[in-house]
Amino acid sequence: MTQLSPKQKKAYVFIENHITDNGFCPTIREIADHLGISVNATRDKLEALRRRGLVEWEYATPRTIRTKER
C-alpha cells in the first residue's frame, strides 16, 4: 500500500473492516464519526484515497465506497 497519512490509513482500514463485518460499505457520516472529523474532511480523505487508486466512490451517492481489492 502506498504511503498514507494516519487518518487516511485509519479510514481505509475502517472501510475494509466495515465491508467485511457487515457486507456493505459505510456511509461518509459513519467514517467521519469513526475518525472524529467532519464530513467535509472525510470527503477530502476519500478523495485522496481515490487519487491513489485505493478506493472508488460516487460523490453524493450513499454507500458506494468500494476498495479496489473488492
All heavy atoms as a GROMACS GRO file, in nm:
protein
  575
    1MET      N    1   0.085  -0.118   0.000
    1MET     CA    2   0.000   0.000   0.000
    1MET      C    3   0.089   0.123   0.000
    1MET      O    4   0.191   0.126   0.066
    1MET     CB    5  -0.090  -0.003   0.124
    1MET     CG    6  -0.192   0.106   0.126
    1MET     SD    7  -0.302   0.106   0.273
    1MET     CE    8  -0.372  -0.055   0.267
    2THR      N    9   0.048   0.223  -0.074
    2THR     CA   10   0.126   0.346  -0.081
    2THR      C   11   0.128   0.413   0.055
    2THR      O   12   0.049   0.381   0.143
    2THR     CB   13   0.065   0.443  -0.185
    2THR    OG1   14  -0.068   0.474  -0.145
    2THR    CG2   15   0.065   0.383  -0.322
    3GLN      N   16   0.219   0.507   0.073
    3GLN     CA   17   0.233   0.579   0.199
    3GLN      C   18   0.110   0.664   0.223
    3GLN      O   19   0.078   0.752   0.143
    3GLN     CB   20   0.359   0.666   0.196
    3GLN     CG   21   0.394   0.729   0.326
    3GLN     CD   22   0.439   0.628   0.431
    3GLN    OE1   23   0.463   0.513   0.403
    3GLN    NE2   24   0.450   0.673   0.553
    4LEU      N   25   0.038   0.640   0.331
    4LEU     CA   26  -0.083   0.712   0.365
    4LEU      C   27  -0.062   0.788   0.495
    4LEU      O   28   0.016   0.747   0.581
    4LEU     CB   29  -0.200   0.616   0.383
    4LEU     CG   30  -0.238   0.527   0.266
    4LEU    CD1   31  -0.348   0.431   0.308
    4LEU    CD2   32  -0.281   0.610   0.148
    5SER      N   33  -0.137   0.897   0.509
    5SER     CA   34  -0.138   0.967   0.638
    5SER      C   35  -0.208   0.876   0.739
    5SER      O   36  -0.283   0.785   0.701
    5SER     CB   37  -0.211   1.101   0.626
    5SER     OG   38  -0.350   1.080   0.616
    6PRO      N   39  -0.188   0.900   0.867
    6PRO     CA   40  -0.254   0.816   0.967
    6PRO      C   41  -0.407   0.815   0.953
    6PRO      O   42  -0.470   0.710   0.966
    6PRO     CB   43  -0.211   0.879   1.100
    6PRO     CG   44  -0.079   0.942   1.069
    6PRO     CD   45  -0.092   0.992   0.928
    7LYS      N   46  -0.466   0.930   0.925
    7LYS     CA   47  -0.613   0.936   0.909
    7LYS      C   48  -0.659   0.863   0.783
    7LYS      O   49  -0.762   0.798   0.781
    7LYS     CB   50  -0.663   1.080   0.908
    7LYS     CG   51  -0.646   1.150   1.039
    7LYS     CD   52  -0.772   1.160   1.116
    7LYS     CE   53  -0.743   1.242   1.241
    7LYS     NZ   54  -0.853   1.257   1.327
    8GLN      N   55  -0.582   0.875   0.674
    8GLN     CA   56  -0.617   0.804   0.551
    8GLN      C   57  -0.613   0.653   0.575
    8GLN      O   58  -0.703   0.580   0.534
    8GLN     CB   59  -0.523   0.841   0.437
    8GLN     CG   60  -0.542   0.981   0.386
    8GLN     CD   61  -0.432   1.021   0.290
    8GLN    OE1   62  -0.329   0.955   0.276
    8GLN    NE2   63  -0.453   1.134   0.222
    9LYS      N   64  -0.508   0.608   0.643
    9LYS     CA   65  -0.496   0.464   0.671
    9LYS      C   66  -0.608   0.418   0.762
    9LYS      O   67  -0.667   0.312   0.740
    9LYS     CB   68  -0.360   0.434   0.734
    9LYS     CG   69  -0.339   0.288   0.755
    9LYS     CD   70  -0.199   0.254   0.796
    9LYS     CE   71  -0.186   0.103   0.806
    9LYS     NZ   72  -0.049   0.062   0.826
   10LYS      N   73  -0.640   0.496   0.863
   10LYS     CA   74  -0.748   0.462   0.956
   10LYS      C   75  -0.882   0.453   0.881
   10LYS      O   76  -0.961   0.362   0.905
   10LYS     CB   77  -0.755   0.564   1.069
   10LYS     CG   78  -0.847   0.525   1.181
   10LYS     CD   79  -0.836   0.622   1.298
   10LYS     CE   80  -0.930   0.581   1.410
   10LYS     NZ   81  -0.924   0.674   1.523
   11ALA      N   82  -0.905   0.547   0.789
   11ALA     CA   83  -1.028   0.544   0.709
   11ALA      C   84  -1.032   0.421   0.620
   11ALA      O   85  -1.134   0.352   0.613
   11ALA     CB   86  -1.038   0.671   0.623
   12TYR      N   87  -0.921   0.390   0.555
   12TYR     CA   88  -0.915   0.274   0.466
   12TYR      C   89  -0.941   0.145   0.542
   12TYR      O   90  -1.020   0.061   0.500
   12TYR     CB   91  -0.780   0.269   0.395
   12TYR     CG   92  -0.769   0.158   0.296
   12TYR    CD1   93  -0.823   0.172   0.169
   12TYR    CD2   94  -0.709   0.037   0.330
   12TYR    CE1   95  -0.815   0.069   0.077
   12TYR    CE2   96  -0.702  -0.067   0.239
   12TYR     CZ   97  -0.754  -0.050   0.112
   12TYR     OH   98  -0.749  -0.152   0.022
   13VAL      N   99  -0.875   0.129   0.656
   13VAL     CA  100  -0.893   0.007   0.737
   13VAL      C  101  -1.037  -0.002   0.787
   13VAL      O  102  -1.097  -0.110   0.786
   13VAL     CB  103  -0.791   0.006   0.854
   13VAL    CG1  104  -0.824  -0.103   0.954
   13VAL    CG2  105  -0.650  -0.011   0.800
   14PHE      N  106  -1.095   0.111   0.828
   14PHE     CA  107  -1.233   0.112   0.873
   14PHE      C  108  -1.328   0.068   0.761
   14PHE      O  109  -1.418  -0.013   0.784
   14PHE     CB  110  -1.274   0.251   0.924
   14PHE     CG  111  -1.417   0.259   0.967
   14PHE    CD1  112  -1.459   0.197   1.084
   14PHE    CD2  113  -1.510   0.326   0.890
   14PHE    CE1  114  -1.593   0.203   1.123
   14PHE    CE2  115  -1.643   0.334   0.928
   14PHE     CZ  116  -1.684   0.272   1.046
   15ILE      N  117  -1.307   0.119   0.640
   15ILE     CA  118  -1.391   0.080   0.526
   15ILE      C  119  -1.380  -0.070   0.501
   15ILE      O  120  -1.480  -0.140   0.487
   15ILE     CB  121  -1.354   0.160   0.400
   15ILE    CG1  122  -1.387   0.308   0.419
   15ILE    CG2  123  -1.425   0.104   0.277
   15ILE    CD1  124  -1.322   0.400   0.317
   16GLU      N  125  -1.256  -0.121   0.496
   16GLU     CA  126  -1.233  -0.264   0.475
   16GLU      C  127  -1.303  -0.348   0.581
   16GLU      O  128  -1.371  -0.445   0.549
   16GLU     CB  129  -1.083  -0.294   0.478
   16GLU     CG  130  -1.012  -0.265   0.350
   16GLU     CD  131  -1.035  -0.375   0.248
   16GLU    OE1  132  -0.995  -0.490   0.273
   16GLU    OE2  133  -1.093  -0.344   0.144
   17ASN      N  134  -1.284  -0.312   0.708
   17ASN     CA  135  -1.344  -0.388   0.817
   17ASN      C  136  -1.496  -0.380   0.816
   17ASN      O  137  -1.564  -0.479   0.841
   17ASN     CB  138  -1.290  -0.340   0.952
   17ASN     CG  139  -1.145  -0.377   0.971
   17ASN    OD1  140  -1.093  -0.468   0.907
   17ASN    ND2  141  -1.078  -0.305   1.060
   18HIS      N  142  -1.550  -0.263   0.785
   18HIS     CA  143  -1.695  -0.246   0.782
   18HIS      C  144  -1.756  -0.334   0.673
   18HIS      O  145  -1.857  -0.400   0.696
   18HIS     CB  146  -1.731  -0.099   0.759
   18HIS     CG  147  -1.875  -0.068   0.782
   18HIS    ND1  148  -1.973  -0.099   0.692
   18HIS    CD2  149  -1.938  -0.010   0.887
   18HIS    CE1  150  -2.090  -0.060   0.738
   18HIS    NE2  151  -2.070  -0.005   0.858
   19ILE      N  152  -1.695  -0.336   0.557
   19ILE     CA  153  -1.746  -0.419   0.447
   19ILE      C  154  -1.737  -0.567   0.485
   19ILE      O  155  -1.831  -0.644   0.463
   19ILE     CB  156  -1.670  -0.390   0.317
   19ILE    CG1  157  -1.703  -0.247   0.268
   19ILE    CG2  158  -1.707  -0.492   0.209
   19ILE    CD1  159  -1.616  -0.199   0.153
   20THR      N  160  -1.625  -0.608   0.543
   20THR     CA  161  -1.607  -0.748   0.584
   20THR      C  162  -1.709  -0.788   0.691
   20THR      O  163  -1.769  -0.895   0.682
   20THR     CB  164  -1.463  -0.770   0.638
   20THR    OG1  165  -1.371  -0.738   0.534
   20THR    CG2  166  -1.442  -0.913   0.683
   21ASP      N  167  -1.728  -0.702   0.789
   21ASP     CA  168  -1.816  -0.734   0.902
   21ASP      C  169  -1.965  -0.725   0.867
   21ASP      O  170  -2.045  -0.801   0.920
   21ASP     CB  171  -1.788  -0.641   1.020
   21ASP     CG  172  -1.649  -0.661   1.079
   21ASP    OD1  173  -1.584  -0.764   1.048
   21ASP    OD2  174  -1.605  -0.572   1.155
   22ASN      N  175  -2.002  -0.630   0.779
   22ASN     CA  176  -2.143  -0.602   0.755
   22ASN      C  177  -2.192  -0.638   0.616
   22ASN      O  178  -2.312  -0.640   0.591
   22ASN     CB  179  -2.172  -0.454   0.781
   22ASN     CG  180  -2.140  -0.415   0.924
   22ASN    OD1  181  -2.200  -0.465   1.017
   22ASN    ND2  182  -2.041  -0.328   0.941
   23GLY      N  183  -2.100  -0.659   0.523
   23GLY     CA  184  -2.141  -0.693   0.387
   23GLY      C  185  -2.174  -0.573   0.300
   23GLY      O  186  -2.215  -0.590   0.186
   24PHE      N  187  -2.160  -0.454   0.352
   24PHE     CA  188  -2.185  -0.333   0.275
   24PHE      C  189  -2.094  -0.223   0.327
   24PHE      O  190  -2.043  -0.230   0.438
   24PHE     CB  191  -2.333  -0.290   0.282
   24PHE     CG  192  -2.386  -0.274   0.421
   24PHE    CD1  193  -2.375  -0.154   0.488
   24PHE    CD2  194  -2.447  -0.381   0.487
   24PHE    CE1  195  -2.424  -0.138   0.617
   24PHE    CE2  196  -2.497  -0.367   0.615
   24PHE     CZ  197  -2.486  -0.246   0.681
   25CYS      N  198  -2.076  -0.120   0.244
   25CYS     CA  199  -1.982  -0.015   0.280
   25CYS      C  200  -2.043   0.084   0.380
   25CYS      O  201  -2.165   0.096   0.388
   25CYS     CB  202  -1.935   0.059   0.156
   25CYS     SG  203  -2.065   0.139   0.064
   26PRO      N  204  -1.958   0.152   0.455
   26PRO     CA  205  -2.008   0.253   0.549
   26PRO      C  206  -2.048   0.380   0.476
   26PRO      O  207  -2.008   0.404   0.363
   26PRO     CB  208  -1.887   0.279   0.639
   26PRO     CG  209  -1.769   0.253   0.550
   26PRO     CD  210  -1.812   0.140   0.460
   27THR      N  211  -2.126   0.461   0.544
   27THR     CA  212  -2.158   0.594   0.491
   27THR      C  213  -2.043   0.688   0.524
   27THR      O  214  -1.959   0.659   0.610
   27THR     CB  215  -2.287   0.650   0.554
   27THR    OG1  216  -2.265   0.667   0.695
   27THR    CG2  217  -2.406   0.558   0.531
   28ILE      N  218  -2.041   0.801   0.458
   28ILE     CA  219  -1.939   0.901   0.488
   28ILE      C  220  -1.955   0.949   0.632
   28ILE      O  221  -1.855   0.970   0.702
   28ILE     CB  222  -1.947   1.018   0.388
   28ILE    CG1  223  -1.906   0.968   0.250
   28ILE    CG2  224  -1.857   1.134   0.432
   28ILE    CD1  225  -1.921   1.068   0.139
   29ARG      N  226  -2.077   0.962   0.680
   29ARG     CA  227  -2.102   1.003   0.819
   29ARG      C  228  -2.043   0.900   0.916
   29ARG      O  229  -1.982   0.936   1.016
   29ARG     CB  230  -2.252   1.019   0.843
   29ARG     CG  231  -2.294   1.034   0.988
   29ARG     CD  232  -2.236   1.151   1.061
   29ARG     NE  233  -2.282   1.274   1.005
   29ARG     CZ  234  -2.226   1.392   1.030
   29ARG    NH1  235  -2.122   1.401   1.108
   29ARG    NH2  236  -2.271   1.500   0.975
   30GLU      N  237  -2.060   0.771   0.888
   30GLU     CA  238  -2.003   0.668   0.976
   30GLU      C  239  -1.851   0.676   0.979
   30GLU      O  240  -1.789   0.661   1.085
   30GLU     CB  241  -2.049   0.529   0.931
   30GLU     CG  242  -2.196   0.503   0.956
   30GLU     CD  243  -2.248   0.379   0.887
   30GLU    OE1  244  -2.192   0.336   0.784
   30GLU    OE2  245  -2.348   0.324   0.938
   31ILE      N  246  -1.791   0.699   0.864
   31ILE     CA  247  -1.645   0.714   0.859
   31ILE      C  248  -1.603   0.838   0.936
   31ILE      O  249  -1.508   0.834   1.015
   31ILE     CB  250  -1.595   0.722   0.713
   31ILE    CG1  251  -1.629   0.593   0.638
   31ILE    CG2  252  -1.445   0.746   0.709
   31ILE    CD1  253  -1.611   0.603   0.488
   32ALA      N  254  -1.673   0.949   0.917
   32ALA     CA  255  -1.642   1.074   0.987
   32ALA      C  256  -1.651   1.054   1.138
   32ALA      O  257  -1.562   1.098   1.212
   32ALA     CB  258  -1.736   1.185   0.942
   33ASP      N  259  -1.757   0.987   1.184
   33ASP     CA  260  -1.772   0.963   1.327
   33ASP      C  261  -1.658   0.876   1.380
   33ASP      O  262  -1.605   0.901   1.488
   33ASP     CB  263  -1.906   0.896   1.356
   33ASP     CG  264  -2.024   0.989   1.335
   33ASP    OD1  265  -2.004   1.113   1.326
   33ASP    OD2  266  -2.138   0.939   1.328
   34HIS      N  267  -1.620   0.775   1.304
   34HIS     CA  268  -1.511   0.687   1.346
   34HIS      C  269  -1.378   0.763   1.356
   34HIS      O  270  -1.300   0.740   1.448
   34HIS     CB  271  -1.499   0.569   1.248
   34HIS     CG  272  -1.389   0.475   1.282
   34HIS    ND1  273  -1.400   0.384   1.384
   34HIS    CD2  274  -1.265   0.458   1.229
   34HIS    CE1  275  -1.287   0.315   1.392
   34HIS    NE2  276  -1.203   0.359   1.299
   35LEU      N  277  -1.354   0.852   1.261
   35LEU     CA  278  -1.230   0.928   1.259
   35LEU      C  279  -1.232   1.049   1.353
   35LEU      O  280  -1.128   1.106   1.384
   35LEU     CB  281  -1.199   0.976   1.117
   35LEU     CG  282  -1.175   0.870   1.012
   35LEU    CD1  283  -1.157   0.934   0.875
   35LEU    CD2  284  -1.055   0.784   1.048
   36GLY      N  285  -1.352   1.091   1.393
   36GLY     CA  286  -1.365   1.209   1.478
   36GLY      C  287  -1.340   1.339   1.403
   36GLY      O  288  -1.286   1.434   1.460
   37ILE      N  289  -1.378   1.341   1.274
   37ILE     CA  290  -1.359   1.460   1.191
   37ILE      C  291  -1.491   1.493   1.121
   37ILE      O  292  -1.586   1.416   1.126
   37ILE     CB  293  -1.246   1.441   1.087
   37ILE    CG1  294  -1.275   1.324   0.993
   37ILE    CG2  295  -1.112   1.422   1.158
   37ILE    CD1  296  -1.171   1.303   0.883
   38SER      N  297  -1.495   1.606   1.053
   38SER     CA  298  -1.616   1.649   0.984
   38SER      C  299  -1.640   1.566   0.858
   38SER      O  300  -1.549   1.500   0.807
   38SER     CB  301  -1.607   1.797   0.946
   38SER     OG  302  -1.512   1.814   0.842
   39VAL      N  303  -1.761   1.573   0.807
   39VAL     CA  304  -1.795   1.505   0.682
   39VAL      C  305  -1.712   1.560   0.567
   39VAL      O  306  -1.663   1.485   0.483
   39VAL     CB  307  -1.947   1.518   0.654
   39VAL    CG1  308  -1.982   1.469   0.514
   39VAL    CG2  309  -2.026   1.440   0.758
   40ASN      N  310  -1.693   1.692   0.564
   40ASN     CA  311  -1.612   1.752   0.456
   40ASN      C  312  -1.468   1.704   0.462
   40ASN      O  313  -1.408   1.674   0.358
   40ASN     CB  314  -1.617   1.904   0.462
   40ASN     CG  315  -1.750   1.958   0.411
   40ASN    OD1  316  -1.820   1.891   0.337
   40ASN    ND2  317  -1.785   2.077   0.453
   41ALA      N  318  -1.411   1.695   0.581
   41ALA     CA  319  -1.274   1.644   0.595
   41ALA      C  320  -1.268   1.498   0.553
   41ALA      O  321  -1.170   1.454   0.491
   41ALA     CB  322  -1.225   1.662   0.737
   42THR      N  323  -1.373   1.423   0.582
   42THR     CA  324  -1.379   1.282   0.541
   42THR      C  325  -1.383   1.271   0.390
   42THR      O  326  -1.316   1.185   0.332
   42THR     CB  327  -1.502   1.214   0.603
   42THR    OG1  328  -1.493   1.225   0.746
   42THR    CG2  329  -1.510   1.068   0.564
   43ARG      N  330  -1.459   1.356   0.325
   43ARG     CA  331  -1.462   1.356   0.178
   43ARG      C  332  -1.322   1.382   0.122
   43ARG      O  333  -1.282   1.322   0.023
   43ARG     CB  334  -1.561   1.460   0.127
   43ARG     CG  335  -1.704   1.418   0.140
   43ARG     CD  336  -1.797   1.513   0.065
   43ARG     NE  337  -1.933   1.470   0.082
   43ARG     CZ  338  -2.022   1.533   0.158
   43ARG    NH1  339  -1.988   1.644   0.222
   43ARG    NH2  340  -2.145   1.488   0.169
   44ASP      N  341  -1.249   1.473   0.186
   44ASP     CA  342  -1.111   1.500   0.143
   44ASP      C  343  -1.024   1.376   0.157
   44ASP      O  344  -0.944   1.345   0.068
   44ASP     CB  345  -1.050   1.614   0.225
   44ASP     CG  346  -1.114   1.749   0.196
   44ASP    OD1  347  -1.182   1.763   0.092
   44ASP    OD2  348  -1.096   1.841   0.279
   45LYS      N  349  -1.040   1.303   0.267
   45LYS     CA  350  -0.962   1.179   0.287
   45LYS      C  351  -1.000   1.076   0.180
   45LYS      O  352  -0.912   1.010   0.123
   45LYS     CB  353  -0.988   1.119   0.425
   45LYS     CG  354  -0.959   1.209   0.541
   45LYS     CD  355  -0.812   1.236   0.557
   45LYS     CE  356  -0.788   1.326   0.676
   45LYS     NZ  357  -0.728   1.452   0.644
   46LEU      N  358  -1.128   1.062   0.152
   46LEU     CA  359  -1.172   0.966   0.050
   46LEU      C  360  -1.122   1.005  -0.088
   46LEU      O  361  -1.083   0.918  -0.167
   46LEU     CB  362  -1.325   0.956   0.049
   46LEU     CG  363  -1.387   0.884   0.168
   46LEU    CD1  364  -1.538   0.896   0.163
   46LEU    CD2  365  -1.345   0.738   0.171
   47GLU      N  366  -1.121   1.133  -0.116
   47GLU     CA  367  -1.071   1.180  -0.245
   47GLU      C  368  -0.922   1.149  -0.258
   47GLU      O  369  -0.876   1.108  -0.365
   47GLU     CB  370  -1.098   1.330  -0.262
   47GLU     CG  371  -1.060   1.384  -0.396
   47GLU     CD  372  -1.132   1.320  -0.513
   47GLU    OE1  373  -1.245   1.269  -0.496
   47GLU    OE2  374  -1.074   1.319  -0.624
   48ALA      N  375  -0.847   1.167  -0.150
   48ALA     CA  376  -0.704   1.133  -0.153
   48ALA      C  377  -0.685   0.984  -0.177
   48ALA      O  378  -0.598   0.944  -0.255
   48ALA     CB  379  -0.637   1.176  -0.023
   49LEU      N  380  -0.766   0.901  -0.113
   49LEU     CA  381  -0.758   0.756  -0.134
   49LEU      C  382  -0.797   0.720  -0.278
   49LEU      O  383  -0.738   0.630  -0.338
   49LEU     CB  384  -0.848   0.682  -0.035
   49LEU     CG  385  -0.804   0.686   0.112
   49LEU    CD1  386  -0.912   0.627   0.201
   49LEU    CD2  387  -0.672   0.614   0.131
   50ARG      N  388  -0.896   0.791  -0.333
   50ARG     CA  389  -0.937   0.766  -0.472
   50ARG      C  390  -0.824   0.802  -0.568
   50ARG      O  391  -0.794   0.727  -0.661
   50ARG     CB  392  -1.063   0.846  -0.507
   50ARG     CG  393  -1.119   0.809  -0.645
   50ARG     CD  394  -1.223   0.909  -0.691
   50ARG     NE  395  -1.168   1.042  -0.709
   50ARG     CZ  396  -1.090   1.081  -0.810
   50ARG    NH1  397  -1.056   0.997  -0.904
   50ARG    NH2  398  -1.046   1.204  -0.817
   51ARG      N  399  -0.760   0.915  -0.546
   51ARG     CA  400  -0.649   0.957  -0.633
   51ARG      C  401  -0.533   0.858  -0.629
   51ARG      O  402  -0.463   0.840  -0.728
   51ARG     CB  403  -0.598   1.096  -0.593
   51ARG     CG  404  -0.686   1.209  -0.642
   51ARG     CD  405  -0.618   1.344  -0.627
   51ARG     NE  406  -0.563   1.367  -0.495
   51ARG     CZ  407  -0.627   1.428  -0.394
   51ARG    NH1  408  -0.750   1.470  -0.411
   51ARG    NH2  409  -0.568   1.445  -0.278
   52ARG      N  410  -0.514   0.794  -0.516
   52ARG     CA  411  -0.408   0.694  -0.503
   52ARG      C  412  -0.450   0.558  -0.558
   52ARG      O  413  -0.370   0.464  -0.560
   52ARG     CB  414  -0.368   0.678  -0.356
   52ARG     CG  415  -0.298   0.800  -0.301
   52ARG     CD  416  -0.277   0.785  -0.152
   52ARG     NE  417  -0.224   0.907  -0.097
   52ARG     CZ  418  -0.099   0.920  -0.053
   52ARG    NH1  419  -0.017   0.820  -0.060
   52ARG    NH2  420  -0.060   1.034  -0.004
   53GLY      N  421  -0.574   0.548  -0.602
   53GLY     CA  422  -0.622   0.424  -0.662
   53GLY      C  423  -0.663   0.318  -0.562
   53GLY      O  424  -0.674   0.200  -0.597
   54LEU      N  425  -0.689   0.356  -0.438
   54LEU     CA  426  -0.724   0.258  -0.335
   54LEU      C  427  -0.873   0.238  -0.317
   54LEU      O  428  -0.916   0.133  -0.270
   54LEU     CB  429  -0.660   0.298  -0.202
   54LEU     CG  430  -0.507   0.300  -0.202
   54LEU    CD1  431  -0.455   0.358  -0.072
   54LEU    CD2  432  -0.454   0.160  -0.224
   55VAL      N  433  -0.952   0.340  -0.349
   55VAL     CA  434  -1.098   0.327  -0.337
   55VAL      C  435  -1.166   0.386  -0.460
   55VAL      O  436  -1.108   0.467  -0.533
   55VAL     CB  437  -1.155   0.398  -0.210
   55VAL    CG1  438  -1.097   0.340  -0.083
   55VAL    CG2  439  -1.134   0.547  -0.214
   56GLU      N  440  -1.288   0.343  -0.479
   56GLU     CA  441  -1.377   0.403  -0.578
   56GLU      C  442  -1.500   0.449  -0.501
   56GLU      O  443  -1.543   0.382  -0.406
   56GLU     CB  444  -1.421   0.298  -0.681
   56GLU     CG  445  -1.309   0.246  -0.767
   56GLU     CD  446  -1.357   0.135  -0.860
   56GLU    OE1  447  -1.464   0.077  -0.836
   56GLU    OE2  448  -1.285   0.108  -0.955
   57TRP      N  449  -1.555   0.562  -0.540
   57TRP     CA  450  -1.680   0.606  -0.479
   57TRP      C  451  -1.748   0.708  -0.566
   57TRP      O  452  -1.684   0.778  -0.645
   57TRP     CB  453  -1.658   0.659  -0.338
   57TRP     CG  454  -1.583   0.788  -0.326
   57TRP    CD1  455  -1.456   0.813  -0.366
   57TRP    CD2  456  -1.630   0.910  -0.270
   57TRP    NE1  457  -1.421   0.942  -0.338
   57TRP    CE2  458  -1.525   1.005  -0.279
   57TRP    CE3  459  -1.750   0.950  -0.213
   57TRP    CZ2  460  -1.538   1.135  -0.233
   57TRP    CZ3  461  -1.762   1.080  -0.167
   57TRP    CH2  462  -1.657   1.170  -0.177
   58GLU      N  463  -1.879   0.713  -0.555
   58GLU     CA  464  -1.959   0.810  -0.629
   58GLU      C  465  -1.998   0.920  -0.532
   58GLU      O  466  -2.072   0.895  -0.436
   58GLU     CB  467  -2.082   0.744  -0.688
   58GLU     CG  468  -2.048   0.640  -0.793
   58GLU     CD  469  -2.172   0.572  -0.846
   58GLU    OE1  470  -2.278   0.638  -0.855
   58GLU    OE2  471  -2.161   0.454  -0.880
   59TYR      N  472  -1.945   1.037  -0.556
   59TYR     CA  473  -1.973   1.152  -0.470
   59TYR      C  474  -2.123   1.176  -0.461
   59TYR      O  475  -2.194   1.169  -0.562
   59TYR     CB  476  -1.902   1.275  -0.529
   59TYR     CG  477  -1.905   1.396  -0.441
   59TYR    CD1  478  -1.812   1.410  -0.339
   59TYR    CD2  479  -2.000   1.494  -0.458
   59TYR    CE1  480  -1.814   1.521  -0.257
   59TYR    CE2  481  -2.002   1.606  -0.377
   59TYR     CZ  482  -1.910   1.619  -0.276
   59TYR     OH  483  -1.911   1.729  -0.195
   60ALA      N  484  -2.171   1.200  -0.341
   60ALA     CA  485  -2.311   1.233  -0.313
   60ALA      C  486  -2.408   1.116  -0.336
   60ALA      O  487  -2.527   1.137  -0.346
   60ALA     CB  488  -2.357   1.356  -0.392
   61THR      N  489  -2.356   0.994  -0.346
   61THR     CA  490  -2.443   0.877  -0.355
   61THR      C  491  -2.411   0.788  -0.236
   61THR      O  492  -2.295   0.749  -0.216
   61THR     CB  493  -2.417   0.799  -0.486
   61THR    OG1  494  -2.432   0.889  -0.596
   61THR    CG2  495  -2.514   0.684  -0.501
   62PRO      N  496  -2.511   0.755  -0.153
   62PRO     CA  497  -2.482   0.681  -0.031
   62PRO      C  498  -2.431   0.538  -0.057
   62PRO      O  499  -2.473   0.472  -0.152
   62PRO     CB  500  -2.615   0.677   0.042
   62PRO     CG  501  -2.717   0.730  -0.049
   62PRO     CD  502  -2.649   0.791  -0.166
   63ARG      N  503  -2.345   0.495   0.030
   63ARG     CA  504  -2.293   0.358   0.035
   63ARG      C  505  -2.237   0.308  -0.097
   63ARG      O  506  -2.265   0.196  -0.141
   63ARG     CB  507  -2.400   0.263   0.087
   63ARG     CG  508  -2.442   0.296   0.230
   63ARG     CD  509  -2.503   0.179   0.300
   63ARG     NE  510  -2.559   0.217   0.427
   63ARG     CZ  511  -2.494   0.215   0.543
   63ARG    NH1  512  -2.370   0.178   0.548
   63ARG    NH2  513  -2.553   0.251   0.655
   64THR      N  514  -2.156   0.391  -0.162
   64THR     CA  515  -2.094   0.349  -0.289
   64THR      C  516  -1.943   0.334  -0.277
   64THR      O  517  -1.875   0.314  -0.378
   64THR     CB  518  -2.125   0.451  -0.400
   64THR    OG1  519  -2.076   0.579  -0.362
   64THR    CG2  520  -2.273   0.457  -0.430
   65ILE      N  521  -1.888   0.343  -0.157
   65ILE     CA  522  -1.744   0.334  -0.138
   65ILE      C  523  -1.701   0.189  -0.152
   65ILE      O  524  -1.757   0.100  -0.088
   65ILE     CB  525  -1.704   0.388   0.000
   65ILE    CG1  526  -1.754   0.532   0.018
   65ILE    CG2  527  -1.554   0.378   0.020
   65ILE    CD1  528  -1.755   0.580   0.161
   66ARG      N  529  -1.605   0.166  -0.237
   66ARG     CA  530  -1.551   0.031  -0.258
   66ARG      C  531  -1.399   0.039  -0.258
   66ARG      O  532  -1.341   0.130  -0.319
   66ARG     CB  533  -1.595  -0.026  -0.394
   66ARG     CG  534  -1.743  -0.040  -0.409
   66ARG     CD  535  -1.792  -0.166  -0.341
   66ARG     NE  536  -1.935  -0.184  -0.364
   66ARG     CZ  537  -2.030  -0.144  -0.280
   66ARG    NH1  538  -1.997  -0.083  -0.170
   66ARG    NH2  539  -2.157  -0.164  -0.307
   67THR      N  540  -1.335  -0.057  -0.194
   67THR     CA  541  -1.190  -0.065  -0.204
   67THR      C  542  -1.157  -0.138  -0.333
   67THR      O  543  -1.237  -0.217  -0.384
   67THR     CB  544  -1.129  -0.139  -0.084
   67THR    OG1  545  -1.183  -0.270  -0.077
   67THR    CG2  546  -1.155  -0.065   0.046
   68LYS      N  547  -1.043  -0.110  -0.388
   68LYS     CA  548  -1.004  -0.170  -0.518
   68LYS      C  549  -0.986  -0.320  -0.507
   68LYS      O  550  -0.997  -0.390  -0.605
   68LYS     CB  551  -0.876  -0.106  -0.571
   68LYS     CG  552  -0.896   0.036  -0.615
   68LYS     CD  553  -0.975   0.043  -0.742
   68LYS     CE  554  -0.981   0.186  -0.791
   68LYS     NZ  555  -0.980   0.198  -0.933
   69GLU      N  556  -0.959  -0.373  -0.388
   69GLU     CA  557  -0.940  -0.515  -0.369
   69GLU      C  558  -1.073  -0.590  -0.378
   69GLU      O  559  -1.074  -0.710  -0.393
   69GLU     CB  560  -0.874  -0.545  -0.234
   69GLU     CG  561  -0.726  -0.514  -0.232
   69GLU     CD  562  -0.696  -0.367  -0.213
   69GLU    OE1  563  -0.773  -0.299  -0.143
   69GLU    OE2  564  -0.598  -0.318  -0.268
   70ARG      N  565  -1.184  -0.523  -0.366
   70ARG     CA  566  -1.316  -0.590  -0.364
   70ARG      C  567  -1.378  -0.588  -0.500
   70ARG      O  568  -1.373  -0.505  -0.577
   70ARG     CB  569  -1.405  -0.522  -0.264
   70ARG     CG  570  -1.347  -0.538  -0.125
   70ARG     CD  571  -1.452  -0.512  -0.021
   70ARG     NE  572  -1.394  -0.537   0.106
   70ARG     CZ  573  -1.401  -0.654   0.170
   70ARG    NH1  574  -1.464  -0.755   0.119
   70ARG    NH2  575  -1.346  -0.668   0.287
   0.00000   0.00000   0.00000
